[in-house]
Amino acid sequence: MKRMALFIMVAMFAALAGAAVDTSYYGESPSIVVSLASQEPDPVEPGNIAEVSFKLDNQGALAKEVVFEIFPEYPFSMLPGESASKNVGTLGTAQDTATSVFVKYKVKVDQHAVDGSHEIKARYKSSGFNTWITVKDLKVKVQSKDAILSVEKFSTIPEFMPPGSKARLMIELKNYATSLLKDVKVSLELGKSGDEVTPFAPLGSSNEKVIPIIDGQASVPLEFSLVVDPDAKSKVYKVPLTLKYSDILSKNHSKSLTLALVVGMEPELSVYIDSTSVYTAGKTGDVSIKIVNKGLSDIKFLNVRLDKSENYKVLSPYEVYIGNIDSDDYETADFKLNVGKKAKDKIVMPLAVEYKDANNKDYSKKVNLELPIYTSSEAKKLGLAKGTNKFVVFLSLLAILIVAFAAYRFWKKSKR
């Protein structure tokens, strides 16, 4: 009786053990893990073709007649002749060696695709399990060749910054990429630039600006406040500008640009008659014109031209080339004139002065100079002309008469 009970118990345990083995083998389903193994190139540019490789890894029961399929949606599309559905075959169990397989596709990326990670939808099924299983989070990286951030334009107010002045530097940044850029740092390299020392310093803030985000294709304005060194020379200064930023895929970028900032101001000329040796009508003399550079900017290629007039004749060249006049310096231009006999009170001398500043900007100036004309008596009274000595005239006439009388006597004697 006891043996019978023991036999029944052993049979029951065997049956239970057999049932457990059957459940493990026949009841367990395949468990396939799908991942993106690689993409080439990584990232892929908009408008190009990417070769993507998916890895199917079976972590469950035997999977037969496995079919894998992708559904490329924008910005992806299948190439002509490329099949979206592929028969993978059999994937073994964990005890087998053939538990994994790689499936490759070539897809086209739309040329207007936005930079970033874009999902490719996929699914799979196997024999005995006709239900399609959807796979998510298969993402392909898309990015333009360069995440381009650059200076669209810049300007200063004023355009020509005088030494010692305050100025505003306006910069417009343009994100040429289709996706956003982040953590943008804009730095002006003020002070020493190479072998040159730039005469600018930040005013009221630092020389760096930070922009958290710039959207794709967007422009962002920036403004720096500057002060110019009082002793700065008038010329063009090259100021380096550094841009540092990250793209949507967190890749860091850095680029260096150069801005040209102009220090200078309009030259301040003073033109007047310095001296003359002609004071009365009908006389000929020299007139000296003084040109003084009273401004902070040097002057180059100065040329002075005296226009014609009915009140005088120019007996010297009409044009005088002077050249350079440094700041706080002067030069002269001399003309020889014959004043007309009908000239009264004053004559007007129209001058045309042409020159360039230190930055080669052209200037021209018209000046009407007034030359006073006096009568003989006025000139004598003012000491501008010597008066006639009557006693000297009398002696001169007397001497002439004596000589004439002596000559007459000699001639008369010779006749006898």
One Martini backbone bead per residue (centre of mass of N, CA, C, O) as a GRO file, in nm:
protein
  416
    1MET     BB    1   0.060   0.062  -0.022
    2LYS     BB    2   0.305   0.248   0.007
    3ARG     BB    3   0.415   0.191  -0.275
    4MET     BB    4   0.174   0.308  -0.427
    5ALA     BB    5   0.190   0.597  -0.314
    6LEU     BB    6   0.479   0.651  -0.412
    7PHE     BB    7   0.422   0.615  -0.715
    8ILE     BB    8   0.211   0.835  -0.743
    9MET     BB    9   0.394   1.070  -0.656
   10VAL     BB   10   0.610   1.039  -0.874
   11ALA     BB   11   0.414   1.075  -1.114
   12MET     BB   12   0.320   1.358  -1.042
   13PHE     BB   13   0.602   1.499  -1.054
   14ALA     BB   14   0.657   1.422  -1.347
   15ALA     BB   15   0.415   1.566  -1.468
   16LEU     BB   16   0.489   1.846  -1.365
   17ALA     BB   17   0.767   1.857  -1.501
   18GLY     BB   18   0.661   1.819  -1.791
   19ALA     BB   19   0.479   2.068  -1.791
   20ALA     BB   20   0.710   2.276  -1.750
   21VAL     BB   21   0.868   2.212  -2.008
   22ASP     BB   22   0.640   2.266  -2.210
   23THR     BB   23   0.596   2.567  -2.137
   24SER     BB   24   0.884   2.666  -2.205
   25TYR     BB   25   0.876   2.578  -2.511
   26TYR     BB   26   0.564   2.632  -2.613
   27GLY     BB   27   0.483   2.915  -2.461
   28GLU     BB   28   0.718   3.078  -2.560
   29SER     BB   29   0.817   3.380  -2.709
   30PRO     BB   30   0.953   3.583  -2.902
   31SER     BB   31   1.236   3.829  -2.834
   32ILE     BB   32   1.287   4.119  -3.016
   33VAL     BB   33   1.565   4.333  -3.051
   34VAL     BB   34   1.572   4.664  -3.181
   35SER     BB   35   1.849   4.834  -3.345
   36LEU     BB   36   2.075   5.088  -3.422
   37ALA     BB   37   2.387   5.018  -3.539
   38SER     BB   38   2.403   5.216  -3.804
   39GLN     BB   39   2.537   5.508  -3.985
   40GLU     BB   40   2.591   5.624  -4.337
   41PRO     BB   41   2.641   5.889  -4.244
   42ASP     BB   42   2.754   6.051  -3.923
   43PRO     BB   43   2.585   6.255  -4.011
   44VAL     BB   44   2.332   6.346  -4.234
   45GLU     BB   45   2.262   6.524  -4.504
   46PRO     BB   46   2.064   6.709  -4.661
   47GLY     BB   47   1.993   6.528  -4.967
   48ASN     BB   48   2.100   6.257  -4.878
   49ILE     BB   49   2.239   5.933  -4.826
   50ALA     BB   50   2.150   5.661  -4.604
   51GLU     BB   51   2.304   5.395  -4.425
   52VAL     BB   52   2.112   5.158  -4.248
   53SER     BB   53   2.154   4.953  -3.946
   54PHE     BB   54   1.981   4.670  -3.819
   55LYS     BB   55   1.937   4.501  -3.509
   56LEU     BB   56   1.844   4.157  -3.448
   57ASP     BB   57   1.762   4.034  -3.117
   58ASN     BB   58   1.714   3.720  -2.975
   59GLN     BB   59   1.557   3.667  -2.630
   60GLY     BB   60   1.394   3.407  -2.700
   61ALA     BB   61   1.239   3.215  -2.881
   62LEU     BB   62   1.199   3.069  -3.156
   63ALA     BB   63   1.235   3.236  -3.483
   64LYS     BB   64   1.033   3.225  -3.766
   65GLU     BB   65   0.997   3.395  -4.042
   66VAL     BB   66   1.124   3.675  -4.039
   67VAL     BB   67   0.988   4.012  -4.058
   68PHE     BB   68   1.109   4.326  -4.185
   69GLU     BB   69   0.991   4.675  -4.144
   70ILE     BB   70   0.969   4.997  -4.296
   71PHE     BB   71   0.846   5.358  -4.241
   72PRO     BB   72   0.920   5.612  -4.427
   73GLU     BB   73   0.923   5.937  -4.323
   74TYR     BB   74   0.942   6.243  -4.281
   75PRO     BB   75   1.257   6.291  -4.432
   76PHE     BB   76   1.206   6.005  -4.552
   77SER     BB   77   1.302   5.777  -4.831
   78MET     BB   78   1.284   5.557  -5.075
   79LEU     BB   79   1.451   5.396  -5.300
   80PRO     BB   80   1.460   5.291  -5.596
   81GLY     BB   81   1.412   4.937  -5.551
   82GLU     BB   82   1.357   4.953  -5.254
   83SER     BB   83   1.274   4.747  -4.983
   84ALA     BB   84   1.092   4.756  -4.682
   85SER     BB   85   1.073   4.443  -4.697
   86LYS     BB   86   1.231   4.174  -4.498
   87ASN     BB   87   1.369   3.854  -4.495
   88VAL     BB   88   1.538   3.698  -4.227
   89GLY     BB   89   1.427   3.435  -4.087
   90THR     BB   90   1.606   3.267  -3.844
   91LEU     BB   91   1.597   3.289  -3.485
   92GLY     BB   92   1.751   3.190  -3.229
   93THR     BB   93   1.837   3.102  -2.933
   94ALA     BB   94   2.040   3.140  -2.661
   95GLN     BB   95   2.187   2.858  -2.741
   96ASP     BB   96   2.249   2.987  -2.996
   97THR     BB   97   2.429   3.167  -3.245
   98ALA     BB   98   2.170   3.270  -3.426
   99THR     BB   99   2.038   3.556  -3.275
  100SER     BB  100   2.151   3.751  -3.500
  101VAL     BB  101   2.078   4.042  -3.722
  102PHE     BB  102   2.134   4.234  -4.023
  103VAL     BB  103   1.970   4.530  -4.155
  104LYS     BB  104   1.966   4.702  -4.470
  105TYR     BB  105   1.942   5.054  -4.573
  106LYS     BB  106   1.836   5.305  -4.817
  107VAL     BB  107   1.798   5.656  -4.760
  108LYS     BB  108   1.633   5.957  -4.819
  109VAL     BB  109   1.701   6.299  -4.760
  110ASP     BB  110   1.565   6.579  -4.727
  111GLN     BB  111   1.675   6.902  -4.818
  112HIS     BB  112   1.471   7.037  -4.578
  113ALA     BB  113   1.581   6.921  -4.338
  114VAL     BB  114   1.603   6.917  -4.006
  115ASP     BB  115   1.801   6.928  -3.765
  116GLY     BB  116   1.848   6.601  -3.620
  117SER     BB  117   1.649   6.347  -3.471
  118HIS     BB  118   1.500   6.089  -3.670
  119GLU     BB  119   1.236   5.878  -3.707
  120ILE     BB  120   1.205   5.524  -3.778
  121LYS     BB  121   0.969   5.319  -3.869
  122ALA     BB  122   0.894   4.982  -3.728
  123ARG     BB  123   0.859   4.617  -3.794
  124TYR     BB  124   0.757   4.275  -3.678
  125LYS     BB  125   0.753   3.915  -3.762
  126SER     BB  126   0.643   3.568  -3.707
  127SER     BB  127   0.594   3.253  -3.702
  128GLY     BB  128   0.285   3.219  -3.520
  129PHE     BB  129   0.306   3.557  -3.517
  130ASN     BB  130   0.101   3.774  -3.693
  131THR     BB  131   0.173   4.001  -3.515
  132TRP     BB  132   0.266   4.314  -3.520
  133ILE     BB  133   0.568   4.472  -3.409
  134THR     BB  134   0.648   4.769  -3.278
  135VAL     BB  135   0.913   5.005  -3.335
  136LYS     BB  136   1.107   5.226  -3.138
  137ASP     BB  137   1.364   5.459  -3.135
  138LEU     BB  138   1.463   5.502  -3.443
  139LYS     BB  139   1.743   5.711  -3.500
  140VAL     BB  140   1.843   5.971  -3.728
  141LYS     BB  141   2.104   6.175  -3.812
  142VAL     BB  142   2.065   6.527  -3.892
  143GLN     BB  143   2.303   6.742  -4.074
  144SER     BB  144   2.458   6.989  -4.164
  145LYS     BB  145   2.771   7.040  -4.247
  146ASP     BB  146   2.721   7.330  -4.113
  147ALA     BB  147   2.691   7.528  -3.830
  148ILE     BB  148   2.600   7.839  -3.931
  149LEU     BB  149   2.759   8.126  -3.788
  150SER     BB  150   2.714   8.476  -3.855
  151VAL     BB  151   2.783   8.793  -3.983
  152GLU     BB  152   2.568   8.987  -4.155
  153LYS     BB  153   2.613   9.266  -3.988
  154PHE     BB  154   2.772   9.597  -3.934
  155SER     BB  155   2.793   9.887  -3.704
  156THR     BB  156   2.851  10.238  -3.633
  157ILE     BB  157   2.797  10.490  -3.366
  158PRO     BB  158   2.964  10.634  -3.536
  159GLU     BB  159   3.126  10.563  -3.822
  160PHE     BB  160   3.330  10.784  -3.723
  161MET     BB  161   3.550  10.760  -3.455
  162PRO     BB  162   3.647  10.965  -3.233
  163PRO     BB  163   3.868  11.054  -3.028
  164GLY     BB  164   3.724  11.002  -2.704
  165SER     BB  165   3.472  10.851  -2.779
  166LYS     BB  166   3.151  10.731  -2.805
  167ALA     BB  167   3.020  10.399  -2.898
  168ARG     BB  168   2.828  10.189  -3.128
  169LEU     BB  169   2.801   9.831  -3.169
  170MET     BB  170   2.640   9.664  -3.437
  171ILE     BB  171   2.517   9.320  -3.444
  172GLU     BB  172   2.427   9.062  -3.688
  173LEU     BB  173   2.311   8.746  -3.644
  174LYS     BB  174   2.327   8.433  -3.845
  175ASN     BB  175   2.134   8.141  -3.888
  176TYR     BB  176   2.192   7.904  -4.150
  177ALA     BB  177   2.055   7.694  -4.016
  178THR     BB  178   1.766   7.481  -3.957
  179SER     BB  179   1.864   7.481  -3.670
  180LEU     BB  180   1.935   7.526  -3.363
  181LEU     BB  181   2.126   7.732  -3.146
  182LYS     BB  182   2.350   7.717  -2.861
  183ASP     BB  183   2.541   7.879  -2.649
  184VAL     BB  184   2.611   8.176  -2.738
  185LYS     BB  185   2.937   8.330  -2.790
  186VAL     BB  186   3.044   8.676  -2.789
  187SER     BB  187   3.377   8.803  -2.875
  188LEU     BB  188   3.582   9.077  -2.812
  189GLU     BB  189   3.917   9.160  -2.914
  190LEU     BB  190   4.052   9.367  -2.715
  191GLY     BB  191   4.332   9.553  -2.767
  192LYS     BB  192   4.537   9.317  -2.856
  193SER     BB  193   4.617   9.261  -3.219
  194GLY     BB  194   4.878   9.121  -3.238
  195ASP     BB  195   5.080   9.400  -3.318
  196GLU     BB  196   4.816   9.549  -3.239
  197VAL     BB  197   4.659   9.827  -3.077
  198THR     BB  198   4.349   9.876  -2.977
  199PRO     BB  199   4.138  10.177  -2.897
  200PHE     BB  200   3.940   9.981  -2.726
  201ALA     BB  201   3.660   9.982  -2.488
  202PRO     BB  202   3.445   9.883  -2.269
  203LEU     BB  203   3.109  10.014  -2.187
  204GLY     BB  204   2.920   9.899  -1.910
  205SER     BB  205   3.059   9.627  -2.016
  206SER     BB  206   3.154   9.362  -2.161
  207ASN     BB  207   3.311   9.170  -2.439
  208GLU     BB  208   3.054   8.974  -2.375
  209LYS     BB  209   2.802   8.762  -2.524
  210VAL     BB  210   2.487   8.584  -2.447
  211ILE     BB  211   2.302   8.320  -2.622
  212PRO     BB  212   2.095   8.063  -2.579
  213ILE     BB  213   1.908   8.103  -2.855
  214ILE     BB  214   1.899   8.018  -3.217
  215ASP     BB  215   1.710   7.991  -3.460
  216GLY     BB  216   1.641   7.881  -3.752
  217GLN     BB  217   1.715   8.140  -3.974
  218ALA     BB  218   1.794   8.344  -3.763
  219SER     BB  219   1.811   8.675  -3.615
  220VAL     BB  220   2.049   8.864  -3.402
  221PRO     BB  221   2.091   9.133  -3.199
  222LEU     BB  222   2.377   9.341  -3.113
  223GLU     BB  223   2.542   9.538  -2.838
  224PHE     BB  224   2.819   9.762  -2.807
  225SER     BB  225   3.003   9.953  -2.577
  226LEU     BB  226   3.232  10.219  -2.656
  227VAL     BB  227   3.572  10.345  -2.618
  228VAL     BB  228   3.799  10.588  -2.727
  229ASP     BB  229   4.103  10.672  -2.748
  230PRO     BB  230   4.236  10.992  -2.737
  231ASP     BB  231   4.522  10.885  -2.897
  232ALA     BB  232   4.403  10.795  -3.149
  233LYS     BB  233   4.443  10.704  -3.463
  234SER     BB  234   4.353  10.764  -3.786
  235LYS     BB  235   4.195  10.453  -3.868
  236VAL     BB  236   4.196  10.113  -3.939
  237TYR     BB  237   4.064   9.854  -3.729
  238LYS     BB  238   4.128   9.522  -3.629
  239VAL     BB  239   3.865   9.313  -3.488
  240PRO     BB  240   3.824   9.039  -3.319
  241LEU     BB  241   3.579   8.764  -3.354
  242THR     BB  242   3.415   8.530  -3.136
  243LEU     BB  243   3.249   8.211  -3.196
  244LYS     BB  244   3.041   8.017  -2.968
  245TYR     BB  245   2.877   7.689  -3.016
  246SER     BB  246   2.579   7.479  -3.033
  247ASP     BB  247   2.410   7.224  -3.148
  248ILE     BB  248   2.149   6.998  -3.142
  249LEU     BB  249   2.390   6.764  -3.092
  250SER     BB  250   2.617   6.907  -2.904
  251LYS     BB  251   2.810   7.038  -3.096
  252ASN     BB  252   3.100   7.211  -3.112
  253HIS     BB  253   3.176   7.556  -3.197
  254SER     BB  254   3.428   7.762  -3.382
  255LYS     BB  255   3.490   8.114  -3.472
  256SER     BB  256   3.669   8.361  -3.671
  257LEU     BB  257   3.657   8.715  -3.696
  258THR     BB  258   3.658   9.043  -3.872
  259LEU     BB  259   3.656   9.380  -3.776
  260ALA     BB  260   3.607   9.713  -3.911
  261LEU     BB  261   3.725   9.999  -3.742
  262VAL     BB  262   3.673  10.357  -3.744
  263VAL     BB  263   3.904  10.614  -3.693
  264GLY     BB  264   3.762  10.945  -3.704
  265MET     BB  265   3.747  11.276  -3.867
  266GLU     BB  266   3.674  11.566  -3.981
  267PRO     BB  267   3.850  11.790  -4.110
  268GLU     BB  268   3.995  12.112  -3.992
  269LEU     BB  269   3.986  12.397  -4.185
  270SER     BB  270   4.201  12.690  -4.239
  271VAL     BB  271   4.151  12.978  -4.463
  272TYR     BB  272   4.397  13.235  -4.547
  273ILE     BB  273   4.553  13.538  -4.564
  274ASP     BB  274   4.885  13.597  -4.484
  275SER     BB  275   5.008  13.753  -4.746
  276THR     BB  276   5.104  14.074  -4.922
  277SER     BB  277   5.221  14.296  -5.214
  278VAL     BB  278   4.921  14.386  -5.288
  279TYR     BB  279   4.712  14.707  -5.269
  280THR     BB  280   4.675  14.817  -5.561
  281ALA     BB  281   4.574  14.915  -5.845
  282GLY     BB  282   4.771  14.781  -6.112
  283LYS     BB  283   4.928  14.577  -5.950
  284THR     BB  284   5.205  14.357  -5.862
  285GLY     BB  285   5.188  14.041  -5.668
  286ASP     BB  286   5.199  13.854  -5.373
  287VAL     BB  287   5.001  13.570  -5.252
  288SER     BB  288   4.951  13.421  -4.930
  289ILE     BB  289   4.825  13.099  -4.842
  290LYS     BB  290   4.680  12.964  -4.548
  291ILE     BB  291   4.678  12.617  -4.424
  292VAL     BB  292   4.497  12.483  -4.146
  293ASN     BB  293   4.515  12.205  -3.918
  294LYS     BB  294   4.270  12.176  -3.650
  295GLY     BB  295   4.253  11.880  -3.632
  296LEU     BB  296   4.294  11.521  -3.557
  297SER     BB  297   4.330  11.483  -3.860
  298ASP     BB  298   4.493  11.403  -4.120
  299ILE     BB  299   4.625  11.526  -4.434
  300LYS     BB  300   4.581  11.445  -4.786
  301PHE     BB  301   4.626  11.552  -5.100
  302LEU     BB  302   4.661  11.862  -5.125
  303ASN     BB  303   4.465  12.101  -5.324
  304VAL     BB  304   4.506  12.426  -5.488
  305ARG     BB  305   4.259  12.649  -5.648
  306LEU     BB  306   4.250  12.932  -5.863
  307ASP     BB  307   4.022  13.125  -5.986
  308LYS     BB  308   3.898  13.318  -6.210
  309SER     BB  309   3.906  13.686  -6.284
  310GLU     BB  310   3.832  14.025  -6.370
  311ASN     BB  311   4.024  14.154  -6.124
  312TYR     BB  312   4.248  13.943  -6.231
  313LYS     BB  313   4.578  13.810  -6.286
  314VAL     BB  314   4.746  13.507  -6.332
  315LEU     BB  315   5.112  13.459  -6.319
  316SER     BB  316   5.067  13.185  -6.204
  317PRO     BB  317   4.975  12.904  -6.114
  318TYR     BB  318   4.654  12.789  -6.031
  319GLU     BB  319   4.804  12.542  -5.903
  320VAL     BB  320   4.865  12.384  -5.571
  321TYR     BB  321   5.065  12.132  -5.439
  322ILE     BB  322   5.103  12.002  -5.105
  323GLY     BB  323   4.964  11.745  -4.953
  324ASN     BB  324   5.061  11.714  -4.632
  325ILE     BB  325   4.879  11.765  -4.310
  326ASP     BB  326   4.911  11.778  -4.001
  327SER     BB  327   4.815  11.794  -3.706
  328ASP     BB  328   4.872  12.108  -3.609
  329ASP     BB  329   4.923  12.235  -3.903
  330TYR     BB  330   5.093  12.398  -4.193
  331GLU     BB  331   5.044  12.563  -4.516
  332THR     BB  332   5.144  12.716  -4.834
  333ALA     BB  333   5.007  12.930  -5.104
  334ASP     BB  334   5.134  13.084  -5.403
  335PHE     BB  335   5.045  13.396  -5.576
  336LYS     BB  336   5.051  13.584  -5.883
  337LEU     BB  337   4.927  13.920  -5.919
  338ASN     BB  338   4.715  14.132  -6.133
  339VAL     BB  339   4.556  14.414  -6.070
  340GLY     BB  340   4.306  14.585  -6.163
  341LYS     BB  341   4.245  14.925  -6.228
  342LYS     BB  342   3.923  14.899  -6.128
  343ALA     BB  343   3.978  14.824  -5.855
  344LYS     BB  344   3.785  14.812  -5.543
  345ASP     BB  345   3.850  14.767  -5.202
  346LYS     BB  346   3.800  14.458  -5.333
  347ILE     BB  347   3.888  14.117  -5.387
  348VAL     BB  348   3.789  13.798  -5.505
  349MET     BB  349   3.918  13.471  -5.404
  350PRO     BB  350   3.854  13.169  -5.550
  351LEU     BB  351   3.872  12.862  -5.372
  352ALA     BB  352   3.988  12.518  -5.420
  353VAL     BB  353   3.973  12.248  -5.183
  354GLU     BB  354   4.151  11.934  -5.191
  355TYR     BB  355   4.109  11.617  -5.001
  356LYS     BB  356   4.227  11.380  -4.752
  357ASP     BB  357   4.207  11.164  -4.516
  358ALA     BB  358   4.340  10.904  -4.332
  359ASN     BB  359   4.093  10.718  -4.484
  360ASN     BB  360   4.047  10.832  -4.787
  361LYS     BB  361   3.850  11.060  -4.769
  362ASP     BB  362   3.673  11.284  -4.952
  363TYR     BB  363   3.732  11.642  -4.999
  364SER     BB  364   3.568  11.972  -5.028
  365LYS     BB  365   3.645  12.334  -5.064
  366LYS     BB  366   3.496  12.656  -5.056
  367VAL     BB  367   3.674  12.977  -5.093
  368ASN     BB  368   3.636  13.332  -5.012
  369LEU     BB  369   3.877  13.567  -5.061
  370GLU     BB  370   3.974  13.887  -4.926
  371LEU     BB  371   4.133  14.157  -5.104
  372PRO     BB  372   4.255  14.449  -5.030
  373ILE     BB  373   4.194  14.781  -5.179
  374TYR     BB  374   4.382  15.074  -5.233
  375THR     BB  375   4.472  15.371  -5.236
  376SER     BB  376   4.751  15.553  -5.245
  377SER     BB  377   4.692  15.722  -4.992
  378GLU     BB  378   4.607  15.483  -4.809
  379ALA     BB  379   4.871  15.326  -4.834
  380LYS     BB  380   5.048  15.548  -4.713
  381LYS     BB  381   4.906  15.579  -4.439
  382LEU     BB  382   4.947  15.255  -4.375
  383GLY     BB  383   5.242  15.183  -4.491
  384LEU     BB  384   5.218  15.018  -4.780
  385ALA     BB  385   5.337  15.288  -4.908
  386LYS     BB  386   5.555  15.504  -5.044
  387GLY     BB  387   5.627  15.824  -5.031
  388THR     BB  388   5.695  16.146  -5.163
  389ASN     BB  389   5.988  16.349  -5.175
  390LYS     BB  390   6.006  16.683  -5.248
  391PHE     BB  391   6.310  16.755  -5.209
  392VAL     BB  392   6.413  16.535  -5.392
  393VAL     BB  393   6.268  16.636  -5.643
  394PHE     BB  394   6.401  16.917  -5.654
  395LEU     BB  395   6.695  16.818  -5.678
  396SER     BB  396   6.648  16.656  -5.933
  397LEU     BB  397   6.560  16.895  -6.113
  398LEU     BB  398   6.809  17.073  -6.068
  399ALA     BB  399   7.014  16.875  -6.185
  400ILE     BB  400   6.891  16.866  -6.464
  401LEU     BB  401   6.924  17.170  -6.531
  402ILE     BB  402   7.230  17.188  -6.500
  403VAL     BB  403   7.301  16.980  -6.711
  404ALA     BB  404   7.154  17.116  -6.943
  405PHE     BB  405   7.308  17.390  -6.931
  406ALA     BB  406   7.592  17.273  -6.971
  407ALA     BB  407   7.530  17.146  -7.245
  408TYR     BB  408   7.457  17.407  -7.387
  409ARG     BB  409   7.727  17.560  -7.353
  410PHE     BB  410   7.899  17.354  -7.497
  411TRP     BB  411   7.755  17.364  -7.767
  412LYS     BB  412   7.797  17.672  -7.823
  413LYS     BB  413   8.109  17.675  -7.823
  414SER     BB  414   8.139  17.467  -8.056
  415LYS     BB  415   8.026  17.666  -8.277
  416ARG     BB  416   8.259  17.884  -8.255
   0.00000   0.00000   0.00000
